[in-house]
Amino acid sequence: HVLVIPKFRDGLTQLGKFKFLVTICQAEQRHGEILGQLLYAARIVAEKEGILDGFRVVINNGPSACQSVYHLHLHVLGGRQMKWPPG
């Protein structure tokens, strides 16, 4: 289980002077490139962890999804057989 967290300077975590992107619901079109880079980073993590044959990328979005860290980040899960549906 690896977390992928955007760097502050990339503009994803800072929308305005003091407002942070907490959930994916706050993302705007202008965040498209960095969101794509986050997914690409998940692929790089999977490669380095040796799990390219199967991994899951998760964003817990809001209290009903058990979001407990309030800034946008990805979870990269793999290395074992997963079941569906999750949760």
N, C-alpha and C positions, 0 to 999 in steps of 0.2 A: 504494500500500500504506500504510494508516493503521492505527495501533494505538489501541485504545480500552482505557484502563486505569482501573479504578474508583478513586475517591478513598478515602484511608484512612478518613476520617470516615464514609463511607457504610456501614461495618460489614461489607463483603464481604471486605476484605483482612485484617481482624482478627477472628478467631473467639474468641479468649480474650485474656488479657493479652499473650502473646508469640507466639501461634500464628497463622500467616498461611495464607490459603486459596491453596494452590499449584495444585491441579487442580480440575476440575469435579467429580471424584469425591468431593471433600470437602464439596461444597455440601449444605446441608440445606434443608428446606422453608422455614425462616425467611429464607433468602436469595432466595426467589422474586421478590420485588418488585425488588430491586436487579439480579438477573439479567435481568429483563424490561427494566429501565431501560438496561442495557448493550446489549441488542439494539435498543432504540429509539435509543440514541446512534449505533449503527451505521447506522441508517436516516438520521439527520440528517447524518452524515458523507457518506454516499452522495449525498444531495441537494446538499450543499455542493460536493462534488467533481464533480457533474454525471454521476453514474453510476447514477441510479435505474433506468435501463432494464435493468441487469444488473450484479450484484455478488455477491461471495461473502463470507460471514462464517465465519471459521475459529477454532477453539480447538485448539491443539496440546496434547494431554492426555497427559503422561507421556513417558518416554524413547523408547518405540516409535513415538510420533507426532512425534518430533524436537522436543519441548519443550526449549528452551534457556534460557528465562527463567522462573524458578520463582516466579511469582505469576500468578494468573488474569488473562488479558487476551484481547481479541478482535483478530483481524486482519480488516480490511476491504479486499478486493481487487476491482478492477474496472478499467474503462477499456480492456479488450482482450478478445478472444474467448478464453474458457477452454475447456479440454477436460475430459472425464470418461472414465474415473476420474482423479482427481488423483493426484499422486505418481508 
